[in-house]
Amino acid sequence: MDTKTELKRQIREALQGADFPLESPEELLSAFPQGADTTCEANGVKLRAGDAGGVLEPSDFPFRSADAVADTIVDRAVQ
C-alpha cells in the first residue's frame, strides 16, 4: 500500500468513533484517541494529529466525515 493510502486508512480508523461534524480544530483533536499525540506512520512518514493545524485552514471546517479529514490532511502534508 502506498504511503498516502496507508496514512489515510490510519486516520479514518482513528476517527471511527468521532461524532461528526467536527466544527473546530479543538473538536478535531479531541476526536483522536490520544488527542494531539495520536500518530499515524507509513513508510517512514509520521503524521501527528497535533501537527494538523499546520496544514488546516479555518475554511476546512466543519469536517463531515473521517474521509474528509484524512484526504485534507494527507493530501496537504505528504508530497
LOVO-675585 format. One record per residue: residue in three letters; x, y, z of N, C-alpha, C in turn. Coordinates in pm, whole numbers, always signed. Example, Ala and Ser with C-alpha at 12.3 -4.5 7.8 and 13.67 -1.06 7.14 Angstrom:
% residues 2
<pt><resn>ALA</resn><n_u>+1319</n_u><n_v>-569</n_v><n_w>+780</n_w><ca_u>+1230</ca_u><ca_v>-450</ca_v><ca_w>+780</ca_w><c_u>+1320</c_u><c_v>-330</c_v><c_w>+780</c_w></pt>
<pt><resn>SER</resn><n_u>+1285</n_u><n_v>-225</n_v><n_w>+708</n_w><ca_u>+1367</ca_u><ca_v>-106</ca_v><ca_w>+714</ca_w><c_u>+1290</c_u><c_v>+3</c_v><c_w>+787</c_w></pt>
//
This chain:
% residues 79
<pt><resn>MET</resn><n_u>+86</n_u><n_v>-118</n_v><n_w>+0</n_w><ca_u>+0</ca_u><ca_v>+0</ca_v><ca_w>+0</ca_w><c_u>+90</c_u><c_v>+124</c_v><c_w>+0</c_w></pt>
<pt><resn>ASP</resn><n_u>+55</n_u><n_v>+224</n_v><n_w>-81</n_w><ca_u>+139</ca_u><ca_v>+342</ca_v><ca_w>-85</ca_w><c_u>+122</c_u><c_v>+426</c_v><c_w>+42</c_w></pt>
<pt><resn>THR</resn><n_u>+213</n_u><n_v>+517</n_v><n_w>+64</n_w><ca_u>+219</ca_u><ca_v>+595</ca_v><ca_w>+188</ca_w><c_u>+91</c_u><c_v>+673</c_v><c_w>+214</c_w></pt>
<pt><resn>LYS</resn><n_u>+46</n_u><n_v>+748</n_v><n_w>+114</n_w><ca_u>-75</ca_u><ca_v>+829</ca_v><ca_w>+134</ca_w><c_u>-197</c_u><c_v>+744</c_v><c_w>+166</c_w></pt>
<pt><resn>THR</resn><n_u>-213</n_u><n_v>+635</n_v><n_w>+94</n_w><ca_u>-328</ca_u><ca_v>+547</ca_v><ca_w>+117</ca_w><c_u>-326</c_u><c_v>+491</c_v><c_w>+258</c_w></pt>
<pt><resn>GLU</resn><n_u>-209</n_u><n_v>+448</n_v><n_w>+303</n_w><ca_u>-198</ca_u><ca_v>+390</ca_v><ca_w>+437</ca_w><c_u>-222</c_u><c_v>+495</c_v><c_w>+545</c_w></pt>
<pt><resn>LEU</resn><n_u>-168</n_u><n_v>+615</n_v><n_w>+529</n_w><ca_u>-191</ca_u><ca_v>+720</ca_v><ca_w>+628</ca_w><c_u>-339</c_u><c_v>+757</c_v><c_w>+635</c_w></pt>
<pt><resn>LYS</resn><n_u>-404</n_u><n_v>+766</n_v><n_w>+521</n_w><ca_u>-548</ca_u><ca_v>+796</ca_v><ca_w>+520</ca_w><c_u>-626</c_u><c_v>+687</c_v><c_w>+590</c_w></pt>
<pt><resn>ARG</resn><n_u>-588</n_u><n_v>+561</n_v><n_w>+568</n_w><ca_u>-656</ca_u><ca_v>+449</ca_v><ca_w>+633</ca_w><c_u>-643</c_u><c_v>+460</c_v><c_w>+784</c_w></pt>
<pt><resn>GLN</resn><n_u>-523</n_u><n_v>+492</n_v><n_w>+830</n_w><ca_u>-499</ca_u><ca_v>+503</ca_v><ca_w>+974</ca_w><c_u>-578</c_u><c_v>+619</c_v><c_w>+1036</c_w></pt>
<pt><resn>ILE</resn><n_u>-587</n_u><n_v>+730</n_v><n_w>+967</n_w><ca_u>-664</ca_u><ca_v>+845</ca_v><ca_w>+1017</ca_w><c_u>-812</c_u><c_v>+809</c_v><c_w>+1024</c_w></pt>
<pt><resn>ARG</resn><n_u>-864</n_u><n_v>+747</n_v><n_w>+918</n_w><ca_u>-1005</ca_u><ca_v>+706</ca_v><ca_w>+919</ca_w><c_u>-1032</c_u><c_v>+611</c_v><c_w>+1035</c_w></pt>
<pt><resn>GLU</resn><n_u>-942</n_u><n_v>+517</n_v><n_w>+1057</n_w><ca_u>-958</ca_u><ca_v>+421</ca_v><ca_w>+1166</ca_w><c_u>-955</c_u><c_v>+493</c_v><c_w>+1302</c_w></pt>
<pt><resn>ALA</resn><n_u>-864</n_u><n_v>+587</n_v><n_w>+1317</n_w><ca_u>-853</ca_u><ca_v>+661</ca_v><ca_w>+1443</ca_w><c_u>-978</c_u><c_v>+742</c_v><c_w>+1473</c_w></pt>
<pt><resn>LEU</resn><n_u>-1048</n_u><n_v>+784</n_v><n_w>+1370</n_w><ca_u>-1167</ca_u><ca_v>+868</ca_v><ca_w>+1388</ca_w><c_u>-1298</c_u><c_v>+790</c_v><c_w>+1381</c_w></pt>
<pt><resn>GLN</resn><n_u>-1292</n_u><n_v>+659</n_v><n_w>+1389</n_w><ca_u>-1412</ca_u><ca_v>+576</ca_v><ca_w>+1380</ca_w><c_u>-1520</c_u><c_v>+618</c_v><c_w>+1477</c_w></pt>
<pt><resn>GLY</resn><n_u>-1485</n_u><n_v>+651</n_v><n_w>+1598</n_w><ca_u>-1585</ca_u><ca_v>+683</ca_v><ca_w>+1699</ca_w><c_u>-1620</c_u><c_v>+830</c_v><c_w>+1708</c_w></pt>
<pt><resn>ALA</resn><n_u>-1567</n_u><n_v>+911</n_v><n_w>+1617</n_w><ca_u>-1589</ca_u><ca_v>+1056</ca_v><ca_w>+1623</ca_w><c_u>-1734</c_u><c_v>+1091</c_v><c_w>+1593</c_w></pt>
<pt><resn>ASP</resn><n_u>-1779</n_u><n_v>+1197</n_v><n_w>+1656</n_w><ca_u>-1915</ca_u><ca_v>+1247</ca_v><ca_w>+1637</ca_w><c_u>-1910</c_u><c_v>+1364</c_v><c_w>+1540</c_w></pt>
<pt><resn>PHE</resn><n_u>-1937</n_u><n_v>+1335</n_v><n_w>+1413</n_w><ca_u>-1932</ca_u><ca_v>+1438</ca_v><ca_w>+1308</ca_w><c_u>-2063</c_u><c_v>+1513</c_v><c_w>+1301</c_w></pt>
<pt><resn>PRO</resn><n_u>-2061</n_u><n_v>+1638</n_v><n_w>+1259</n_w><ca_u>-1948</ca_u><ca_v>+1715</ca_v><ca_w>+1208</ca_w><c_u>-1858</c_u><c_v>+1765</c_v><c_w>+1320</c_w></pt>
<pt><resn>LEU</resn><n_u>-1731</n_u><n_v>+1787</n_v><n_w>+1283</n_w><ca_u>-1633</ca_u><ca_v>+1846</ca_v><ca_w>+1374</ca_w><c_u>-1619</c_u><c_v>+1992</c_v><c_w>+1333</c_w></pt>
<pt><resn>GLU</resn><n_u>-1653</n_u><n_v>+2079</n_v><n_w>+1425</n_w><ca_u>-1667</ca_u><ca_v>+2222</ca_v><ca_w>+1393</ca_w><c_u>-1541</c_u><c_v>+2305</c_v><c_w>+1410</c_w></pt>
<pt><resn>SER</resn><n_u>-1439</n_u><n_v>+2252</n_v><n_w>+1480</n_w><ca_u>-1321</ca_u><ca_v>+2334</ca_v><ca_w>+1511</ca_w><c_u>-1198</c_u><c_v>+2245</c_v><c_w>+1524</c_w></pt>
<pt><resn>PRO</resn><n_u>-1080</n_u><n_v>+2307</n_v><n_w>+1521</n_w><ca_u>-957</ca_u><ca_v>+2229</ca_v><ca_w>+1543</ca_w><c_u>-958</c_u><c_v>+2158</c_v><c_w>+1678</c_w></pt>
<pt><resn>GLU</resn><n_u>-1013</n_u><n_v>+2222</n_v><n_w>+1778</n_w><ca_u>-1019</ca_u><ca_v>+2161</ca_v><ca_w>+1912</ca_w><c_u>-1105</c_u><c_v>+2035</c_v><c_w>+1911</c_w></pt>
<pt><resn>GLU</resn><n_u>-1219</n_u><n_v>+2041</n_v><n_w>+1844</n_w><ca_u>-1305</ca_u><ca_v>+1923</ca_v><ca_w>+1833</ca_w><c_u>-1235</c_u><c_v>+1812</c_v><c_w>+1756</c_w></pt>
<pt><resn>LEU</resn><n_u>-1162</n_u><n_v>+1849</n_v><n_w>+1651</n_w><ca_u>-1090</ca_u><ca_v>+1750</ca_v><ca_w>+1573</ca_w><c_u>-985</c_u><c_v>+1681</c_v><c_w>+1659</c_w></pt>
<pt><resn>LEU</resn><n_u>-905</n_u><n_v>+1756</n_v><n_w>+1730</n_w><ca_u>-802</ca_u><ca_v>+1696</ca_v><ca_w>+1814</ca_w><c_u>-861</c_u><c_v>+1606</c_v><c_w>+1921</c_w></pt>
<pt><resn>SER</resn><n_u>-969</n_u><n_v>+1649</n_v><n_w>+1981</n_w><ca_u>-1028</ca_u><ca_v>+1568</ca_v><ca_w>+2088</ca_w><c_u>-1096</c_u><c_v>+1442</c_v><c_w>+2032</c_w></pt>
<pt><resn>ALA</resn><n_u>-1122</n_u><n_v>+1436</n_v><n_w>+1903</n_w><ca_u>-1182</ca_u><ca_v>+1318</ca_v><ca_w>+1842</ca_w><c_u>-1081</c_u><c_v>+1206</c_v><c_w>+1821</c_w></pt>
<pt><resn>PHE</resn><n_u>-951</n_u><n_v>+1240</n_v><n_w>+1819</n_w><ca_u>-848</ca_u><ca_v>+1137</ca_v><ca_w>+1804</ca_w><c_u>-829</c_u><c_v>+1065</c_v><c_w>+1936</c_w></pt>
<pt><resn>PRO</resn><n_u>-800</n_u><n_v>+934</n_v><n_w>+1933</n_w><ca_u>-791</ca_u><ca_v>+854</ca_v><ca_w>+2055</ca_w><c_u>-692</c_u><c_v>+907</c_v><c_w>+2158</c_w></pt>
<pt><resn>GLN</resn><n_u>-577</n_u><n_v>+956</n_v><n_w>+2114</n_w><ca_u>-478</ca_u><ca_v>+1011</ca_v><ca_w>+2206</ca_w><c_u>-463</c_u><c_v>+1162</c_v><c_w>+2185</c_w></pt>
<pt><resn>GLY</resn><n_u>-569</n_u><n_v>+1224</n_v><n_w>+2137</n_w><ca_u>-565</ca_u><ca_v>+1368</ca_v><ca_w>+2116</ca_w><c_u>-452</c_u><c_v>+1408</c_v><c_w>+2023</c_w></pt>
<pt><resn>ALA</resn><n_u>-385</n_u><n_v>+1518</n_v><n_w>+2058</n_w><ca_u>-278</ca_u><ca_v>+1571</ca_v><ca_w>+1974</ca_w><c_u>-162</c_u><c_v>+1475</c_v><c_w>+1957</c_w></pt>
<pt><resn>ASP</resn><n_u>-147</n_u><n_v>+1379</n_v><n_w>+2047</n_w><ca_u>-37</ca_u><ca_v>+1284</ca_v><ca_w>+2040</ca_w><c_u>-64</c_u><c_v>+1165</c_v><c_w>+1950</c_w></pt>
<pt><resn>THR</resn><n_u>-185</n_u><n_v>+1153</n_v><n_w>+1896</n_w><ca_u>-216</ca_u><ca_v>+1043</ca_v><ca_w>+1805</ca_w><c_u>-124</c_u><c_v>+1054</c_v><c_w>+1684</c_w></pt>
<pt><resn>THR</resn><n_u>-56</n_u><n_v>+945</n_v><n_w>+1652</n_w><ca_u>+42</ca_u><ca_v>+946</ca_v><ca_w>+1543</ca_w><c_u>+10</c_u><c_v>+835</c_v><c_w>+1444</c_w></pt>
<pt><resn>CYS</resn><n_u>+14</n_u><n_v>+870</n_v><n_w>+1317</n_w><ca_u>-1</ca_u><ca_v>+774</ca_v><ca_w>+1208</ca_w><c_u>+134</c_u><c_v>+766</c_v><c_w>+1137</c_w></pt>
<pt><resn>GLU</resn><n_u>+172</n_u><n_v>+646</n_v><n_w>+1096</n_w><ca_u>+303</ca_u><ca_v>+629</ca_v><ca_w>+1034</ca_w><c_u>+296</c_u><c_v>+527</c_v><c_w>+922</c_w></pt>
<pt><resn>ALA</resn><n_u>+362</n_u><n_v>+559</n_v><n_w>+810</n_w><ca_u>+371</ca_u><ca_v>+466</ca_v><ca_w>+697</ca_w><c_u>+496</c_u><c_v>+496</c_v><c_w>+617</c_w></pt>
<pt><resn>ASN</resn><n_u>+573</n_u><n_v>+393</n_v><n_w>+589</n_w><ca_u>+691</ca_u><ca_v>+406</ca_v><ca_w>+504</ca_w><c_u>+784</c_u><c_v>+518</c_v><c_w>+548</c_w></pt>
<pt><resn>GLY</resn><n_u>+802</n_u><n_v>+533</n_v><n_w>+679</n_w><ca_u>+893</ca_u><ca_v>+634</ca_v><ca_w>+731</ca_w><c_u>+835</c_u><c_v>+773</c_v><c_w>+743</c_w></pt>
<pt><resn>VAL</resn><n_u>+710</n_u><n_v>+792</n_v><n_w>+706</n_w><ca_u>+644</ca_u><ca_v>+922</ca_v><ca_w>+718</ca_w><c_u>+553</c_u><c_v>+918</c_v><c_w>+840</c_w></pt>
<pt><resn>LYS</resn><n_u>+573</n_u><n_v>+1016</n_v><n_w>+931</n_w><ca_u>+491</ca_u><ca_v>+1024</ca_v><ca_w>+1052</ca_w><c_u>+406</c_u><c_v>+1150</c_v><c_w>+1047</c_w></pt>
<pt><resn>LEU</resn><n_u>+279</n_u><n_v>+1135</n_v><n_w>+1084</n_w><ca_u>+189</ca_u><ca_v>+1249</ca_v><ca_w>+1098</ca_w><c_u>+131</c_u><c_v>+1246</c_v><c_w>+1239</c_w></pt>
<pt><resn>ARG</resn><n_u>+148</n_u><n_v>+1356</n_v><n_w>+1312</n_w><ca_u>+87</ca_u><ca_v>+1369</ca_v><ca_w>+1445</ca_w><c_u>-37</c_u><c_v>+1454</c_v><c_w>+1432</c_w></pt>
<pt><resn>ALA</resn><n_u>-142</n_u><n_v>+1415</n_v><n_w>+1501</n_w><ca_u>-266</ca_u><ca_v>+1493</ca_v><ca_w>+1498</ca_w><c_u>-240</c_u><c_v>+1637</c_v><c_w>+1540</c_w></pt>
<pt><resn>GLY</resn><n_u>-150</n_u><n_v>+1656</n_v><n_w>+1636</n_w><ca_u>-120</ca_u><ca_v>+1790</ca_v><ca_w>+1684</ca_w><c_u>-54</c_u><c_v>+1879</c_v><c_w>+1580</c_w></pt>
<pt><resn>ASP</resn><n_u>+2</n_u><n_v>+1819</n_v><n_w>+1476</n_w><ca_u>+66</ca_u><ca_v>+1897</ca_v><ca_w>+1369</ca_w><c_u>-31</c_u><c_v>+1931</c_v><c_w>+1257</c_w></pt>
<pt><resn>ALA</resn><n_u>-153</n_u><n_v>+1881</n_v><n_w>+1265</n_w><ca_u>-252</ca_u><ca_v>+1904</ca_v><ca_w>+1158</ca_w><c_u>-282</c_u><c_v>+2053</c_v><c_w>+1141</c_w></pt>
<pt><resn>GLY</resn><n_u>-273</n_u><n_v>+2127</n_v><n_w>+1249</n_w><ca_u>-300</ca_u><ca_v>+2271</ca_v><ca_w>+1241</ca_w><c_u>-212</c_u><c_v>+2343</c_v><c_w>+1141</c_w></pt>
<pt><resn>GLY</resn><n_u>-96</n_u><n_v>+2286</n_v><n_w>+1113</n_w><ca_u>-6</ca_u><ca_v>+2347</ca_v><ca_w>+1017</ca_w><c_u>-53</c_u><c_v>+2336</c_v><c_w>+873</c_w></pt>
<pt><resn>VAL</resn><n_u>-146</n_u><n_v>+2246</n_v><n_w>+846</n_w><ca_u>-196</ca_u><ca_v>+2229</ca_v><ca_w>+709</ca_w><c_u>-344</c_u><c_v>+2260</c_v><c_w>+695</c_w></pt>
<pt><resn>LEU</resn><n_u>-413</n_u><n_v>+2277</n_v><n_w>+808</n_w><ca_u>-557</ca_u><ca_v>+2306</ca_v><ca_w>+802</ca_w><c_u>-583</c_u><c_v>+2456</c_v><c_w>+802</c_w></pt>
<pt><resn>GLU</resn><n_u>-695</n_u><n_v>+2493</n_v><n_w>+742</n_w><ca_u>-738</ca_u><ca_v>+2633</ca_v><ca_w>+735</ca_w><c_u>-876</c_u><c_v>+2643</c_v><c_w>+797</c_w></pt>
<pt><resn>PRO</resn><n_u>-912</n_u><n_v>+2761</n_v><n_w>+848</n_w><ca_u>-1045</ca_u><ca_v>+2778</ca_v><ca_w>+907</ca_w><c_u>-1157</c_u><c_v>+2737</c_v><c_w>+812</c_w></pt>
<pt><resn>SER</resn><n_u>-1138</n_u><n_v>+2758</n_v><n_w>+684</n_w><ca_u>-1242</ca_u><ca_v>+2726</ca_v><ca_w>+587</ca_w><c_u>-1261</c_u><c_v>+2575</c_v><c_w>+568</c_w></pt>
<pt><resn>ASP</resn><n_u>-1170</n_u><n_v>+2493</n_v><n_w>+622</n_w><ca_u>-1184</ca_u><ca_v>+2348</ca_v><ca_w>+612</ca_w><c_u>-1296</c_u><c_v>+2295</c_v><c_w>+701</c_w></pt>
<pt><resn>PHE</resn><n_u>-1332</n_u><n_v>+2373</n_v><n_w>+802</n_w><ca_u>-1434</ca_u><ca_v>+2330</ca_v><ca_w>+898</ca_w><c_u>-1571</c_u><c_v>+2378</c_v><c_w>+856</c_w></pt>
<pt><resn>PRO</resn><n_u>-1673</n_u><n_v>+2300</n_v><n_w>+886</n_w><ca_u>-1672</ca_u><ca_v>+2175</ca_v><ca_w>+961</ca_w><c_u>-1633</c_u><c_v>+2057</c_v><c_w>+873</c_w></pt>
<pt><resn>PHE</resn><n_u>-1571</n_u><n_v>+1957</n_v><n_w>+936</n_w><ca_u>-1546</ca_u><ca_v>+1830</ca_v><ca_w>+870</ca_w><c_u>-1667</c_u><c_v>+1743</c_v><c_w>+894</c_w></pt>
<pt><resn>ARG</resn><n_u>-1717</n_u><n_v>+1681</n_v><n_w>+789</n_w><ca_u>-1839</ca_u><ca_v>+1600</ca_v><ca_w>+798</ca_w><c_u>-1812</c_u><c_v>+1449</c_v><c_w>+799</c_w></pt>
<pt><resn>SER</resn><n_u>-1686</n_u><n_v>+1410</n_v><n_w>+777</n_w><ca_u>-1654</ca_u><ca_v>+1267</ca_v><ca_w>+777</ca_w><c_u>-1505</c_u><c_v>+1245</c_v><c_w>+801</c_w></pt>
<pt><resn>ALA</resn><n_u>-1473</n_u><n_v>+1123</n_v><n_w>+843</n_w><ca_u>-1333</ca_u><ca_v>+1086</ca_v><ca_w>+861</ca_w><c_u>-1259</c_u><c_v>+1087</c_v><c_w>+727</c_w></pt>
<pt><resn>ASP</resn><n_u>-1330</n_u><n_v>+1052</n_v><n_w>+620</n_w><ca_u>-1268</ca_u><ca_v>+1056</ca_v><ca_w>+487</ca_w><c_u>-1223</c_u><c_v>+1197</c_v><c_w>+452</c_w></pt>
<pt><resn>ALA</resn><n_u>-1305</n_u><n_v>+1295</n_v><n_w>+482</n_w><ca_u>-1271</ca_u><ca_v>+1434</ca_v><ca_w>+451</ca_w><c_u>-1149</c_u><c_v>+1479</c_v><c_w>+531</c_w></pt>
<pt><resn>VAL</resn><n_u>-1143</n_u><n_v>+1440</n_v><n_w>+658</n_w><ca_u>-1027</ca_u><ca_v>+1474</ca_v><ca_w>+741</ca_w><c_u>-901</c_u><c_v>+1410</c_v><c_w>+683</c_w></pt>
<pt><resn>ALA</resn><n_u>-908</n_u><n_v>+1281</n_v><n_w>+656</n_w><ca_u>-792</ca_u><ca_v>+1208</ca_v><ca_w>+605</ca_w><c_u>-744</c_u><c_v>+1265</c_v><c_w>+472</c_w></pt>
<pt><resn>ASP</resn><n_u>-836</n_u><n_v>+1288</n_v><n_w>+381</n_w><ca_u>-798</ca_u><ca_v>+1341</ca_v><ca_w>+249</ca_w><c_u>-732</c_u><c_v>+1477</c_v><c_w>+262</c_w></pt>
<pt><resn>THR</resn><n_u>-791</n_u><n_v>+1565</n_v><n_w>+341</n_w><ca_u>-738</ca_u><ca_v>+1701</ca_v><ca_w>+354</ca_w><c_u>-599</c_u><c_v>+1702</c_v><c_w>+416</c_w></pt>
<pt><resn>ILE</resn><n_u>-584</n_u><n_v>+1635</n_v><n_w>+527</n_w><ca_u>-455</ca_u><ca_v>+1637</ca_v><ca_w>+597</ca_w><c_u>-346</c_u><c_v>+1569</c_v><c_w>+515</c_w></pt>
<pt><resn>VAL</resn><n_u>-371</n_u><n_v>+1449</n_v><n_w>+468</n_w><ca_u>-267</ca_u><ca_v>+1376</ca_v><ca_w>+396</ca_w><c_u>-232</c_u><c_v>+1443</c_v><c_w>+264</c_w></pt>
<pt><resn>ASP</resn><n_u>-331</n_u><n_v>+1487</n_v><n_w>+189</n_w><ca_u>-302</ca_u><ca_v>+1548</ca_v><ca_w>+60</ca_w><c_u>-220</c_u><c_v>+1677</c_v><c_w>+73</c_w></pt>
<pt><resn>ARG</resn><n_u>-236</n_u><n_v>+1747</n_v><n_w>+183</n_w><ca_u>-158</ca_u><ca_v>+1869</ca_v><ca_w>+204</ca_w><c_u>-24</c_u><c_v>+1845</c_v><c_w>+270</c_w></pt>
<pt><resn>ALA</resn><n_u>-17</n_u><n_v>+1745</n_v><n_w>+357</n_w><ca_u>+104</ca_u><ca_v>+1725</ca_v><ca_w>+438</ca_w><c_u>+208</c_u><c_v>+1633</c_v><c_w>+372</c_w></pt>
<pt><resn>VAL</resn><n_u>+164</n_u><n_v>+1544</n_v><n_w>+284</n_w><ca_u>+254</ca_u><ca_v>+1445</ca_v><ca_w>+225</ca_w><c_u>+265</c_u><c_v>+1471</c_v><c_w>+76</c_w></pt>
<pt><resn>GLN</resn><n_u>+388</n_u><n_v>+1492</n_v><n_w>+32</n_w><ca_u>+411</ca_u><ca_v>+1520</ca_v><ca_w>-111</ca_w><c_u>+430</c_u><c_v>+1394</c_v><c_w>-189</c_w></pt>
//
